[in-house]
Amino acid sequence: MLYIPDIDKWERWSRSIEEEIRAVDVAYLDGTFYRNGEIPGRDMADIPHPFIEETMAQLAAIDAADRQEVRFLHFNHTNPMLWSSETIEAVRAAGFGIAQEQERISLERLMGHQMVVDEVIRESVLSRAHPMP
C-alpha cells in the first residue's frame, strides 16, 4: 500500500510515482485540489499540491490495472470531487478510483508487498522541511 495524502508536485519528489504505483496493490494519493482556479481570487501556482488533473495526466500511460488501484483522497472543501458527479465520472472514466469513507484493504491482499508508508511520509516531511530549489 502506498499512502500519500499530502505532497508537493510530483516533479519535486525524488522518486518516480509511476514506479511506486506499479510496486503496490493500492495507492492512496493526494487529491486536495482537482484543478487550477479552484480557489477564487488566489493564484494556485503558490500551492504545491499536485492537482488531480495533473496526476491523472502523468499516470495516463501506466497500465489500466495499475490506474484502477489509484484512489484519490484528502479533498479540500473547494474540490468539485465532493459534489460534482461530472468530475467524479471524469476520474472514474480515466480509470482511477476515489477513496471511500471507512474503506478497508485486506491484509491478505497486501502480504508479500513492501510497505512503503513510513518511508514516503518521512520523505514528504523532509521535502517540506527542506524544499527543493
A tleap script that builds the chain and sets N, CA, C and O, in Angstrom:
source leaprc.protein.ff14SB
mol = sequence {
  NMET LEU TYR ILE PRO ASP ILE ASP LYS TRP
  GLU ARG TRP SER ARG SER ILE GLU GLU GLU
  ILE ARG ALA VAL ASP VAL ALA TYR LEU ASP
  GLY THR PHE TYR ARG ASN GLY GLU ILE PRO
  GLY ARG ASP MET ALA ASP ILE PRO HIE PRO
  PHE ILE GLU GLU THR MET ALA GLN LEU ALA
  ALA ILE ASP ALA ALA ASP ARG GLN GLU VAL
  ARG PHE LEU HIE PHE ASN HIE THR ASN PRO
  MET LEU TRP SER SER GLU THR ILE GLU ALA
  VAL ARG ALA ALA GLY PHE GLY ILE ALA GLN
  GLU GLN GLU ARG ILE SER LEU GLU ARG LEU
  MET GLY HIE GLN MET VAL VAL ASP GLU VAL
  ILE ARG GLU SER VAL LEU SER ARG ALA HIE
  PRO MET CPRO
}
set mol.1.N position { 0.851 -1.176 0.000 }
set mol.1.CA position { 0.000 0.000 0.000 }
set mol.1.C position { 0.894 1.235 0.000 }
set mol.1.O position { 1.921 1.292 0.676 }
set mol.2.N position { 0.470 2.204 -0.772 }
set mol.2.CA position { 1.151 3.488 -0.832 }
set mol.2.C position { 0.156 4.539 -0.346 }
set mol.2.O position { -0.964 4.615 -0.852 }
set mol.3.N position { 0.558 5.344 0.626 }
set mol.3.CA position { -0.340 6.335 1.224 }
set mol.3.C position { 0.345 7.692 1.195 }
set mol.3.O position { 1.281 7.942 1.955 }
set mol.4.N position { -0.130 8.571 0.308 }
set mol.4.CA position { 0.450 9.905 0.163 }
set mol.4.C position { -0.691 10.919 0.152 }
set mol.4.O position { -1.102 11.371 -0.917 }
set mol.5.N position { -1.209 11.283 1.329 }
set mol.5.CA position { -2.345 12.203 1.371 }
set mol.5.C position { -1.970 13.672 1.196 }
set mol.5.O position { -2.845 14.516 0.999 }
set mol.6.N position { -0.687 13.980 1.265 }
set mol.6.CA position { -0.260 15.382 1.216 }
set mol.6.C position { 1.175 15.420 0.709 }
set mol.6.O position { 2.096 14.975 1.392 }
set mol.7.N position { 1.356 15.954 -0.490 }
set mol.7.CA position { 2.702 16.001 -1.076 }
set mol.7.C position { 2.796 17.205 -1.998 }
set mol.7.O position { 1.785 17.727 -2.468 }
set mol.8.N position { 4.031 17.640 -2.251 }
set mol.8.CA position { 4.254 18.686 -3.238 }
set mol.8.C position { 4.152 18.067 -4.635 }
set mol.8.O position { 4.028 16.850 -4.773 }
set mol.9.N position { 4.205 18.900 -5.652 }
set mol.9.CA position { 4.100 18.435 -7.040 }
set mol.9.C position { 5.015 17.224 -7.269 }
set mol.9.O position { 6.092 17.122 -6.680 }
set mol.10.N position { 4.566 16.322 -8.127 }
set mol.10.CA position { 5.307 15.080 -8.359 }
set mol.10.C position { 6.717 15.337 -8.868 }
set mol.10.O position { 7.639 14.599 -8.523 }
set mol.11.N position { 6.899 16.356 -9.671 }
set mol.11.CA position { 8.245 16.612 -10.213 }
set mol.11.C position { 9.231 17.063 -9.132 }
set mol.11.O position { 10.442 17.041 -9.354 }
set mol.12.N position { 8.732 17.466 -7.982 }
set mol.12.CA position { 9.609 17.856 -6.873 }
set mol.12.C position { 9.993 16.661 -6.005 }
set mol.12.O position { 10.835 16.786 -5.115 }
set mol.13.N position { 9.387 15.513 -6.258 }
set mol.13.CA position { 9.644 14.305 -5.491 }
set mol.13.C position { 10.829 13.581 -6.098 }
set mol.13.O position { 10.979 13.569 -7.320 }
set mol.14.N position { 11.668 12.981 -5.283 }
set mol.14.CA position { 12.874 12.328 -5.781 }
set mol.14.C position { 12.618 10.933 -6.347 }
set mol.14.O position { 13.544 10.284 -6.835 }
set mol.15.N position { 11.381 10.470 -6.288 }
set mol.15.CA position { 11.035 9.138 -6.782 }
set mol.15.C position { 10.112 9.233 -7.992 }
set mol.15.O position { 9.570 10.294 -8.303 }
set mol.16.N position { 9.952 8.122 -8.651 }
set mol.16.CA position { 9.006 8.024 -9.753 }
set mol.16.C position { 7.675 7.530 -9.194 }
set mol.16.O position { 7.591 6.403 -8.705 }
set mol.17.N position { 6.643 8.355 -9.261 }
set mol.17.CA position { 5.335 7.938 -8.752 }
set mol.17.C position { 4.817 6.741 -9.556 }
set mol.17.O position { 4.140 5.872 -9.007 }
set mol.18.N position { 5.128 6.695 -10.832 }
set mol.18.CA position { 4.711 5.565 -11.658 }
set mol.18.C position { 5.311 4.253 -11.133 }
set mol.18.O position { 4.608 3.249 -11.024 }
set mol.19.N position { 6.595 4.265 -10.814 }
set mol.19.CA position { 7.271 3.063 -10.291 }
set mol.19.C position { 6.688 2.662 -8.944 }
set mol.19.O position { 6.486 1.476 -8.682 }
set mol.20.N position { 6.417 3.639 -8.095 }
set mol.20.CA position { 5.862 3.345 -6.772 }
set mol.20.C position { 4.482 2.698 -6.903 }
set mol.20.O position { 4.162 1.761 -6.171 }
set mol.21.N position { 3.674 3.193 -7.824 }
set mol.21.CA position { 2.333 2.634 -8.011 }
set mol.21.C position { 2.415 1.208 -8.549 }
set mol.21.O position { 1.641 0.343 -8.139 }
set mol.22.N position { 3.344 0.964 -9.461 }
set mol.22.CA position { 3.494 -0.394 -10.006 }
set mol.22.C position { 3.908 -1.393 -8.929 }
set mol.22.O position { 3.636 -2.587 -9.060 }
set mol.23.N position { 4.557 -0.927 -7.875 }
set mol.23.CA position { 5.086 -1.809 -6.832 }
set mol.23.C position { 4.076 -2.155 -5.735 }
set mol.23.O position { 4.380 -2.957 -4.852 }
set mol.24.N position { 2.882 -1.566 -5.779 }
set mol.24.CA position { 1.914 -1.787 -4.708 }
set mol.24.C position { 0.568 -2.248 -5.267 }
set mol.24.O position { 0.300 -2.151 -6.465 }
set mol.25.N position { -0.264 -2.749 -4.360 }
set mol.25.CA position { -1.605 -3.187 -4.755 }
set mol.25.C position { -2.631 -2.070 -4.707 }
set mol.25.O position { -3.647 -2.129 -5.400 }
set mol.26.N position { -2.380 -1.067 -3.908 }
set mol.26.CA position { -3.304 0.064 -3.811 }
set mol.26.C position { -2.502 1.312 -3.454 }
set mol.26.O position { -1.574 1.258 -2.647 }
set mol.27.N position { -2.874 2.440 -4.068 }
set mol.27.CA position { -2.169 3.704 -3.828 }
set mol.27.C position { -3.188 4.798 -3.526 }
set mol.27.O position { -4.025 5.128 -4.366 }
set mol.28.N position { -3.109 5.350 -2.333 }
set mol.28.CA position { -3.956 6.477 -1.937 }
set mol.28.C position { -3.138 7.739 -2.153 }
set mol.28.O position { -2.096 7.927 -1.525 }
set mol.29.N position { -3.617 8.613 -3.053 }
set mol.29.CA position { -2.827 9.782 -3.451 }
set mol.29.C position { -3.531 11.094 -3.125 }
set mol.29.O position { -4.757 11.169 -3.049 }
set mol.30.N position { -2.721 12.109 -2.937 }
set mol.30.CA position { -3.176 13.469 -2.640 }
set mol.30.C position { -4.160 13.948 -3.704 }
set mol.30.O position { -3.830 14.031 -4.887 }
set mol.31.N position { -5.364 14.257 -3.260 }
set mol.31.CA position { -6.386 14.793 -4.149 }
set mol.31.C position { -6.920 16.115 -3.627 }
set mol.31.O position { -8.083 16.450 -3.848 }
set mol.32.N position { -6.075 16.864 -2.935 }
set mol.32.CA position { -6.515 18.094 -2.282 }
set mol.32.C position { -7.289 18.995 -3.236 }
set mol.32.O position { -8.373 19.479 -2.908 }
set mol.33.N position { -6.721 19.215 -4.423 }
set mol.33.CA position { -7.374 20.080 -5.413 }
set mol.33.C position { -7.539 19.326 -6.723 }
set mol.33.O position { -6.691 18.515 -7.099 }
set mol.34.N position { -8.628 19.600 -7.405 }
set mol.34.CA position { -8.877 18.936 -8.689 }
set mol.34.C position { -8.156 19.643 -9.835 }
set mol.34.O position { -7.523 19.001 -10.673 }
set mol.35.N position { -8.261 20.982 -9.859 }
set mol.35.CA position { -7.631 21.731 -10.960 }
set mol.35.C position { -7.258 23.138 -10.515 }
set mol.35.O position { -7.703 23.622 -9.474 }
set mol.36.N position { -6.441 23.772 -11.321 }
set mol.36.CA position { -6.066 25.167 -11.081 }
set mol.36.C position { -7.311 26.041 -11.219 }
set mol.36.O position { -8.189 25.757 -12.033 }
set mol.37.N position { -7.381 27.100 -10.423 }
set mol.37.CA position { -8.509 28.006 -10.486 }
set mol.37.C position { -9.620 27.668 -9.515 }
set mol.37.O position { -10.654 28.337 -9.494 }
set mol.38.N position { -9.424 26.660 -8.731 }
set mol.38.CA position { -10.444 26.175 -7.809 }
set mol.38.C position { -10.712 27.138 -6.651 }
set mol.38.O position { -11.806 27.150 -6.087 }
set mol.39.N position { -9.718 27.936 -6.304 }
set mol.39.CA position { -9.886 28.904 -5.212 }
set mol.39.C position { -10.017 30.289 -5.835 }
set mol.39.O position { -9.037 30.832 -6.347 }
set mol.40.N position { -11.202 30.861 -5.797 }
set mol.40.CA position { -11.424 32.166 -6.427 }
set mol.40.C position { -10.514 33.245 -5.836 }
set mol.40.O position { -10.344 33.345 -4.621 }
set mol.41.N position { -9.939 34.043 -6.727 }
set mol.41.CA position { -9.122 35.170 -6.299 }
set mol.41.C position { -7.744 34.812 -5.778 }
set mol.41.O position { -7.067 35.666 -5.205 }
set mol.42.N position { -7.311 33.580 -5.959 }
set mol.42.CA position { -5.991 33.182 -5.464 }
set mol.42.C position { -5.219 32.471 -6.565 }
set mol.42.O position { -5.748 31.598 -7.254 }
set mol.43.N position { -3.952 32.864 -6.717 }
set mol.43.CA position { -3.077 32.205 -7.674 }
set mol.43.C position { -2.656 30.868 -7.085 }
set mol.43.O position { -1.908 30.828 -6.108 }
set mol.44.N position { -3.126 29.787 -7.665 }
set mol.44.CA position { -2.846 28.471 -7.119 }
set mol.44.C position { -1.458 27.957 -7.480 }
set mol.44.O position { -1.075 26.865 -7.059 }
set mol.45.N position { -0.705 28.724 -8.249 }
set mol.45.CA position { 0.681 28.342 -8.543 }
set mol.45.C position { 1.513 28.297 -7.268 }
set mol.45.O position { 2.527 27.602 -7.208 }
set mol.46.N position { 1.086 29.033 -6.255 }
set mol.46.CA position { 1.801 29.050 -4.980 }
set mol.46.C position { 1.454 27.851 -4.102 }
set mol.46.O position { 2.081 27.644 -3.062 }
set mol.47.N position { 0.478 27.072 -4.504 }
set mol.47.CA position { 0.055 25.907 -3.723 }
set mol.47.C position { 0.737 24.684 -4.322 }
set mol.47.O position { 0.510 24.369 -5.490 }
set mol.48.N position { 1.562 23.993 -3.554 }
set mol.48.CA position { 2.387 22.933 -4.138 }
set mol.48.C position { 1.705 21.594 -4.386 }
set mol.48.O position { 2.306 20.720 -5.011 }
set mol.49.N position { 0.469 21.398 -3.917 }
set mol.49.CA position { -0.189 20.110 -4.137 }
set mol.49.C position { -0.336 19.820 -5.631 }
set mol.49.O position { -0.625 20.726 -6.412 }
set mol.50.N position { -0.136 18.551 -6.035 }
set mol.50.CA position { -0.442 18.220 -7.429 }
set mol.50.C position { -1.957 18.186 -7.600 }
set mol.50.O position { -2.656 17.591 -6.779 }
set mol.51.N position { -2.469 18.808 -8.644 }
set mol.51.CA position { -3.900 18.748 -8.917 }
set mol.51.C position { -4.244 17.345 -9.404 }
set mol.51.O position { -3.415 16.680 -10.025 }
set mol.52.N position { -5.459 16.899 -9.124 }
set mol.52.CA position { -5.885 15.581 -9.598 }
set mol.52.C position { -5.734 15.501 -11.115 }
set mol.52.O position { -5.289 14.479 -11.638 }
set mol.53.N position { -6.100 16.565 -11.824 }
set mol.53.CA position { -5.937 16.567 -13.291 }
set mol.53.C position { -4.484 16.315 -13.688 }
set mol.53.O position { -4.224 15.571 -14.634 }
set mol.54.N position { -3.534 16.928 -12.975 }
set mol.54.CA position { -2.115 16.723 -13.276 }
set mol.54.C position { -1.693 15.281 -13.009 }
set mol.54.O position { -0.978 14.672 -13.805 }
set mol.55.N position { -2.147 14.747 -11.880 }
set mol.55.CA position { -1.791 13.370 -11.536 }
set mol.55.C position { -2.357 12.399 -12.567 }
set mol.55.O position { -1.665 11.476 -12.995 }
set mol.56.N position { -3.604 12.599 -12.964 }
set mol.56.CA position { -4.196 11.714 -13.969 }
set mol.56.C position { -3.432 11.801 -15.286 }
set mol.56.O position { -3.208 10.779 -15.934 }
set mol.57.N position { -3.031 12.997 -15.691 }
set mol.57.CA position { -2.275 13.148 -16.936 }
set mol.57.C position { -0.916 12.452 -16.829 }
set mol.57.O position { -0.474 11.791 -17.770 }
set mol.58.N position { -0.262 12.605 -15.683 }
set mol.58.CA position { 1.049 11.980 -15.500 }
set mol.58.C position { 0.947 10.458 -15.503 }
set mol.58.O position { 1.848 9.778 -15.994 }
set mol.59.N position { -0.139 9.922 -14.959 }
set mol.59.CA position { -0.290 8.476 -14.838 }
set mol.59.C position { -1.082 7.851 -15.983 }
set mol.59.O position { -1.361 6.653 -15.950 }
set mol.60.N position { -1.441 8.622 -16.971 }
set mol.60.CA position { -2.266 8.115 -18.080 }
set mol.60.C position { -1.608 6.958 -18.823 }
set mol.60.O position { -2.306 6.101 -19.367 }
set mol.61.N position { -0.285 6.918 -18.857 }
set mol.61.CA position { 0.416 5.884 -19.625 }
set mol.61.C position { 0.637 4.584 -18.857 }
set mol.61.O position { 1.063 3.594 -19.451 }
set mol.62.N position { 0.359 4.559 -17.553 }
set mol.62.CA position { 0.552 3.296 -16.829 }
set mol.62.C position { -0.578 2.333 -17.185 }
set mol.62.O position { -1.625 2.745 -17.683 }
set mol.63.N position { -0.355 1.058 -16.927 }
set mol.63.CA position { -1.361 0.045 -17.247 }
set mol.63.C position { -2.697 0.366 -16.594 }
set mol.63.O position { -2.749 0.934 -15.503 }
set mol.64.N position { -3.774 -0.005 -17.275 }
set mol.64.CA position { -5.124 0.226 -16.744 }
set mol.64.C position { -5.305 -0.441 -15.390 }
set mol.64.O position { -5.974 0.108 -14.515 }
set mol.65.N position { -4.718 -1.619 -15.204 }
set mol.65.CA position { -4.837 -2.324 -13.917 }
set mol.65.C position { -4.188 -1.518 -12.794 }
set mol.65.O position { -4.699 -1.496 -11.674 }
set mol.66.N position { -3.076 -0.862 -13.081 }
set mol.66.CA position { -2.415 -0.026 -12.071 }
set mol.66.C position { -3.213 1.244 -11.801 }
set mol.66.O position { -3.315 1.682 -10.655 }
set mol.67.N position { -3.778 1.836 -12.847 }
set mol.67.CA position { -4.609 3.031 -12.647 }
set mol.67.C position { -5.803 2.730 -11.748 }
set mol.67.O position { -6.194 3.566 -10.933 }
set mol.68.N position { -6.381 1.546 -11.890 }
set mol.68.CA position { -7.537 1.173 -11.078 }
set mol.68.C position { -7.205 1.086 -9.594 }
set mol.68.O position { -8.094 1.190 -8.750 }
set mol.69.N position { -5.943 0.899 -9.277 }
set mol.69.CA position { -5.524 0.783 -7.871 }
set mol.69.C position { -5.239 2.143 -7.237 }
set mol.69.O position { -5.014 2.223 -6.029 }
set mol.70.N position { -5.246 3.207 -8.030 }
set mol.70.CA position { -5.041 4.565 -7.501 }
set mol.70.C position { -6.366 5.084 -6.983 }
set mol.70.O position { -7.383 5.024 -7.674 }
set mol.71.N position { -6.347 5.593 -5.766 }
set mol.71.CA position { -7.530 6.205 -5.164 }
set mol.71.C position { -7.141 7.576 -4.643 }
set mol.71.O position { -6.192 7.713 -3.872 }
set mol.72.N position { -7.878 8.582 -5.067 }
set mol.72.CA position { -7.628 9.942 -4.586 }
set mol.72.C position { -8.346 10.164 -3.262 }
set mol.72.O position { -9.447 9.657 -3.046 }
set mol.73.N position { -7.707 10.932 -2.375 }
set mol.73.CA position { -8.298 11.260 -1.087 }
set mol.73.C position { -7.809 12.624 -0.617 }
set mol.73.O position { -6.988 13.252 -1.285 }
set mol.74.N position { -8.308 13.086 0.530 }
set mol.74.CA position { -7.873 14.332 1.170 }
set mol.74.C position { -8.330 15.547 0.367 }
set mol.74.O position { -7.512 16.376 -0.032 }
set mol.75.N position { -9.637 15.650 0.131 }
set mol.75.CA position { -10.186 16.707 -0.715 }
set mol.75.C position { -10.408 17.997 0.067 }
set mol.75.O position { -11.000 17.986 1.147 }
set mol.76.N position { -9.928 19.104 -0.487 }
set mol.76.CA position { -10.204 20.425 0.069 }
set mol.76.C position { -11.693 20.743 -0.136 }
set mol.76.O position { -12.328 20.184 -1.030 }
set mol.77.N position { -12.236 21.622 0.676 }
set mol.77.CA position { -13.665 21.963 0.566 }
set mol.77.C position { -14.024 22.607 -0.770 }
set mol.77.O position { -15.201 22.661 -1.126 }
set mol.78.N position { -13.034 23.096 -1.518 }
set mol.78.CA position { -13.285 23.695 -2.829 }
set mol.78.C position { -13.236 22.671 -3.967 }
set mol.78.O position { -13.539 23.008 -5.111 }
set mol.79.N position { -12.864 21.446 -3.670 }
set mol.79.CA position { -12.670 20.417 -4.684 }
set mol.79.C position { -14.013 19.893 -5.192 }
set mol.79.O position { -14.815 19.399 -4.399 }
set mol.80.N position { -14.274 19.990 -6.491 }
set mol.80.CA position { -15.553 19.512 -7.025 }
set mol.80.C position { -15.758 18.005 -6.884 }
set mol.80.O position { -16.852 17.508 -7.150 }
set mol.81.N position { -14.734 17.278 -6.474 }
set mol.81.CA position { -14.897 15.849 -6.208 }
set mol.81.C position { -15.915 15.617 -5.095 }
set mol.81.O position { -16.472 14.525 -4.980 }
set mol.82.N position { -16.158 16.629 -4.285 }
set mol.82.CA position { -17.090 16.497 -3.165 }
set mol.82.C position { -18.552 16.607 -3.588 }
set mol.82.O position { -19.433 16.136 -2.870 }
set mol.83.N position { -18.831 17.229 -4.755 }
set mol.83.CA position { -20.235 17.449 -5.131 }
set mol.83.C position { -20.557 17.275 -6.606 }
set mol.83.O position { -21.729 17.141 -6.957 }
set mol.84.N position { -19.577 17.272 -7.464 }
set mol.84.CA position { -19.839 17.258 -8.903 }
set mol.84.C position { -19.800 15.837 -9.467 }
set mol.84.O position { -18.741 15.211 -9.521 }
set mol.85.N position { -20.950 15.343 -9.881 }
set mol.85.CA position { -20.997 13.999 -10.460 }
set mol.85.C position { -20.203 13.945 -11.767 }
set mol.85.O position { -19.647 12.899 -12.102 }
set mol.86.N position { -20.140 15.052 -12.508 }
set mol.86.CA position { -19.357 15.083 -13.752 }
set mol.86.C position { -17.869 14.914 -13.459 }
set mol.86.O position { -17.169 14.201 -14.178 }
set mol.87.N position { -17.390 15.567 -12.409 }
set mol.87.CA position { -15.975 15.466 -12.041 }
set mol.87.C position { -15.650 14.050 -11.579 }
set mol.87.O position { -14.638 13.476 -11.979 }
set mol.88.N position { -16.504 13.499 -10.746 }
set mol.88.CA position { -16.310 12.133 -10.259 }
set mol.88.C position { -16.298 11.158 -11.431 }
set mol.88.O position { -15.458 10.259 -11.482 }
set mol.89.N position { -17.210 11.328 -12.356 }
set mol.89.CA position { -17.278 10.444 -13.518 }
set mol.89.C position { -16.036 10.584 -14.396 }
set mol.89.O position { -15.568 9.596 -14.962 }
set mol.90.N position { -15.496 11.798 -14.516 }
set mol.90.CA position { -14.280 12.006 -15.311 }
set mol.90.C position { -13.105 11.228 -14.713 }
set mol.90.O position { -12.310 10.638 -15.445 }
set mol.91.N position { -13.002 11.231 -13.402 }
set mol.91.CA position { -11.927 10.491 -12.732 }
set mol.91.C position { -12.112 8.990 -12.967 }
set mol.91.O position { -11.162 8.290 -13.315 }
set mol.92.N position { -13.306 8.516 -12.780 }
set mol.92.CA position { -13.573 7.083 -12.978 }
set mol.92.C position { -13.409 6.669 -14.440 }
set mol.92.O position { -12.894 5.588 -14.727 }
set mol.93.N position { -13.844 7.521 -15.355 }
set mol.93.CA position { -13.710 7.215 -16.789 }
set mol.93.C position { -12.238 7.127 -17.207 }
set mol.93.O position { -11.889 6.399 -18.136 }
set mol.94.N position { -11.388 7.875 -16.511 }
set mol.94.CA position { -9.951 7.825 -16.801 }
set mol.94.C position { -9.294 6.594 -16.174 }
set mol.94.O position { -8.102 6.354 -16.364 }
set mol.95.N position { -10.081 5.819 -15.428 }
set mol.95.CA position { -9.569 4.578 -14.862 }
set mol.95.C position { -9.069 4.666 -13.438 }
set mol.95.O position { -8.457 3.721 -12.939 }
set mol.96.N position { -9.318 5.786 -12.772 }
set mol.96.CA position { -8.838 5.981 -11.404 }
set mol.96.C position { -9.980 5.802 -10.414 }
set mol.96.O position { -11.153 5.806 -10.788 }
set mol.97.N position { -9.617 5.645 -9.144 }
set mol.97.CA position { -10.611 5.471 -8.110 }
set mol.97.C position { -10.662 6.649 -7.157 }
set mol.97.O position { -9.838 7.562 -7.212 }
set mol.98.N position { -11.647 6.601 -6.290 }
set mol.98.CA position { -11.852 7.630 -5.279 }
set mol.98.C position { -11.970 6.910 -3.942 }
set mol.98.O position { -12.805 6.020 -3.779 }
set mol.99.N position { -11.136 7.295 -2.994 }
set mol.99.CA position { -11.187 6.659 -1.680 }
set mol.99.C position { -12.564 6.877 -1.066 }
set mol.99.O position { -13.169 7.938 -1.218 }
set mol.100.N position { -13.041 5.861 -0.380 }
set mol.100.CA position { -14.347 5.919 0.261 }
set mol.100.C position { -14.175 5.956 1.776 }
set mol.100.O position { -13.255 5.347 2.321 }
set mol.101.N position { -15.054 6.666 2.435 }
set mol.101.CA position { -15.017 6.703 3.887 }
set mol.101.C position { -15.114 5.278 4.422 }
set mol.101.O position { -15.945 4.488 3.974 }
set mol.102.N position { -14.258 4.966 5.381 }
set mol.102.CA position { -14.173 3.658 6.026 }
set mol.102.C position { -13.790 2.525 5.065 }
set mol.102.O position { -14.070 1.357 5.332 }
set mol.103.N position { -13.156 2.877 3.958 }
set mol.103.CA position { -12.666 1.854 3.024 }
set mol.103.C position { -11.634 0.999 3.736 }
set mol.103.O position { -10.820 1.508 4.506 }
set mol.104.N position { -11.667 -0.286 3.479 }
set mol.104.CA position { -10.726 -1.208 4.114 }
set mol.104.C position { -10.049 -2.055 3.047 }
set mol.104.O position { -10.656 -2.448 2.051 }
set mol.105.N position { -8.775 -2.321 3.290 }
set mol.105.CA position { -7.990 -3.162 2.395 }
set mol.105.C position { -7.550 -4.377 3.194 }
set mol.105.O position { -6.991 -4.235 4.282 }
set mol.106.N position { -7.788 -5.540 2.680 }
set mol.106.CA position { -7.432 -6.783 3.354 }
set mol.106.C position { -5.917 -6.899 3.498 }
set mol.106.O position { -5.172 -6.624 2.558 }
set mol.107.N position { -5.474 -7.305 4.678 }
set mol.107.CA position { -4.038 -7.535 4.866 }
set mol.107.C position { -3.553 -8.671 3.979 }
set mol.107.O position { -2.398 -8.674 3.552 }
set mol.108.N position { -4.414 -9.627 3.701 }
set mol.108.CA position { -4.041 -10.710 2.799 }
set mol.108.C position { -3.665 -10.164 1.434 }
set mol.108.O position { -2.749 -10.669 0.785 }
set mol.109.N position { -4.362 -9.148 1.008 }
set mol.109.CA position { -4.082 -8.530 -0.283 }
set mol.109.C position { -2.713 -7.863 -0.291 }
set mol.109.O position { -2.047 -7.805 -1.325 }
set mol.110.N position { -2.302 -7.363 0.864 }
set mol.110.CA position { -1.037 -6.635 0.950 }
set mol.110.C position { 0.159 -7.529 1.246 }
set mol.110.O position { 1.300 -7.091 1.106 }
set mol.111.N position { -0.077 -8.761 1.647 }
set mol.111.CA position { 1.023 -9.658 2.005 }
set mol.111.C position { 1.954 -9.849 0.808 }
set mol.111.O position { 1.517 -9.971 -0.336 }
set mol.112.N position { 3.233 -9.870 1.109 }
set mol.112.CA position { 4.218 -10.098 0.064 }
set mol.112.C position { 4.659 -8.827 -0.644 }
set mol.112.O position { 5.512 -8.877 -1.530 }
set mol.113.N position { 4.085 -7.683 -0.262 }
set mol.113.CA position { 4.474 -6.424 -0.890 }
set mol.113.C position { 5.157 -5.535 0.133 }
set mol.113.O position { 4.776 -5.517 1.304 }
set mol.114.N position { 6.136 -4.820 -0.297 }
set mol.114.CA position { 6.874 -3.932 0.590 }
set mol.114.C position { 5.974 -2.794 1.037 }
set mol.114.O position { 5.334 -2.135 0.217 }
set mol.115.N position { 5.930 -2.572 2.320 }
set mol.115.CA position { 5.159 -1.456 2.858 }
set mol.115.C position { 6.058 -0.218 2.826 }
set mol.115.O position { 7.117 -0.204 3.454 }
set mol.116.N position { 5.648 0.799 2.111 }
set mol.116.CA position { 6.481 1.985 1.928 }
set mol.116.C position { 5.907 3.214 2.616 }
set mol.116.O position { 6.403 4.321 2.411 }
set mol.117.N position { 4.878 3.041 3.422 }
set mol.117.CA position { 4.194 4.180 4.021 }
set mol.117.C position { 5.134 5.037 4.851 }
set mol.117.O position { 5.207 6.247 4.635 }
set mol.118.N position { 5.860 4.440 5.801 }
set mol.118.CA position { 6.734 5.221 6.682 }
set mol.118.C position { 7.792 5.977 5.893 }
set mol.118.O position { 8.074 7.141 6.180 }
set mol.119.N position { 8.377 5.318 4.901 }
set mol.119.CA position { 9.417 5.946 4.106 }
set mol.119.C position { 8.870 7.119 3.295 }
set mol.119.O position { 9.510 8.167 3.209 }
set mol.120.N position { 7.699 6.946 2.708 }
set mol.120.CA position { 7.082 8.006 1.907 }
set mol.120.C position { 6.723 9.188 2.790 }
set mol.120.O position { 6.971 10.336 2.423 }
set mol.121.N position { 6.142 8.918 3.948 }
set mol.121.CA position { 5.785 10.003 4.864 }
set mol.121.C position { 7.038 10.742 5.311 }
set mol.121.O position { 7.056 11.973 5.340 }
set mol.122.N position { 8.082 10.003 5.660 }
set mol.122.CA position { 9.331 10.627 6.096 }
set mol.122.C position { 9.889 11.514 4.984 }
set mol.122.O position { 10.309 12.642 5.240 }
set mol.123.N position { 9.894 11.007 3.751 }
set mol.123.CA position { 10.417 11.791 2.630 }
set mol.123.C position { 9.572 13.031 2.396 }
set mol.123.O position { 10.110 14.101 2.110 }
set mol.124.N position { 8.262 12.904 2.512 }
set mol.124.CA position { 7.367 14.040 2.330 }
set mol.124.C position { 7.630 15.110 3.385 }
set mol.124.O position { 7.682 16.299 3.072 }
set mol.125.N position { 7.794 14.683 4.629 }
set mol.125.CA position { 8.068 15.627 5.716 }
set mol.125.C position { 9.407 16.315 5.492 }
set mol.125.O position { 9.525 17.526 5.683 }
set mol.126.N position { 10.405 15.558 5.093 }
set mol.126.CA position { 11.722 16.146 4.846 }
set mol.126.C position { 11.689 17.130 3.685 }
set mol.126.O position { 12.352 18.165 3.737 }
set mol.127.N position { 10.922 16.822 2.630 }
set mol.127.CA position { 10.857 17.725 1.487 }
set mol.127.C position { 10.181 19.043 1.867 }
set mol.127.O position { 10.509 20.091 1.310 }
set mol.128.N position { 9.247 18.996 2.802 }
set mol.128.CA position { 8.611 20.237 3.275 }
set mol.128.C position { 9.557 21.029 4.166 }
set mol.128.O position { 9.562 22.259 4.133 }
set mol.129.N position { 10.360 20.322 4.965 }
set mol.129.CA position { 11.298 20.996 5.868 }
set mol.129.C position { 12.438 21.617 5.082 }
set mol.129.O position { 12.962 22.666 5.457 }
set mol.130.N position { 12.822 20.966 3.989 }
set mol.130.CA position { 13.929 21.451 3.156 }
set mol.130.C position { 13.483 21.448 1.710 }
set mol.130.O position { 13.860 20.556 0.950 }
set mol.131.N position { 12.669 22.451 1.305 }
set mol.131.CA position { 12.138 22.474 -0.070 }
set mol.131.C position { 13.244 22.425 -1.109 }
set mol.131.O position { 14.315 23.009 -0.947 }
set mol.132.N position { 12.947 21.710 -2.176 }
set mol.132.CA position { 13.899 21.621 -3.285 }
set mol.132.C position { 13.869 22.940 -4.048 }
set mol.132.O position { 12.823 23.584 -4.129 }
set mol.133.N position { 15.010 23.349 -4.611 }
set mol.133.CA position { 15.041 24.603 -5.388 }
set mol.133.C position { 14.235 24.509 -6.642 }
set mol.133.O position { 14.161 25.475 -7.402 }
savepdb mol mol.pdb
quit
